[in-house]
């Protein structure tokens, strides 16, 4: 049973589904368990546990009865973090898949010994962190 997993609410489901299908296969070797474009829903599992769900933001807003989406100031209240063996290589691969670089790969000794990170945005603007240590 999945205790907790992230669900990203996205405005551009098609672009994000394409991006995460390629990115999660590349970084984690996983494929979607369910992909329902007409319902704007997709999910991925890792070792039998929920890893990520994408859902169209408008569908979720309608489901819970919110009158309007949150203001843009709500951006970057969360991010997805991927632990990878090579931050530089992973950043290059995600950029090739359509991610927008935010910070170049760099060492972060102030965050922890041997830590290296890069930050990018997915096609919908969600902040991503790649890290190795």
BELQUI-V888087 format. One record per pair of residues at least 6 apart in sequence whose ideal C-beta (glycine too) atoms are under 6 Angstrom apart, sorted by the first residue. I is the first residue (numbers start at 1). J is the second residue. If there is no record, write none. Layout:
i = {I,I}
j = {J,J}
This chain:
i = {2,2,5,6,7,7,8,8,9,9,9,10,10,10,10,11,11,12,13,13,15,16,16,16,17,17,19,19,19,19,21,22,23,23,24,24,25,26,27,30,30,32,32,33,33,34,35,40,40,41,42,43,44,44,45,61,76,79,79,80,81,82,83,84,84,84,87,87,87,87,87,88,90,91,91,91,94,95,98,99,99,100,101,102,102,102,103,105,107,108,108,112,114,115,116,117,117,118,119,120}
j = {49,50,50,52,53,55,54,126,55,57,60,16,54,57,124,57,124,124,40,56,123,54,123,124,42,54,97,98,122,123,32,97,94,97,30,44,31,93,82,44,46,42,44,43,45,43,42,56,59,55,54,53,51,52,51,69,127,127,129,128,129,130,131,90,130,132,105,116,118,130,132,105,130,105,118,130,120,101,123,120,122,121,120,119,120,121,119,118,116,115,117,133,133,133,132,129,131,130,129,128}
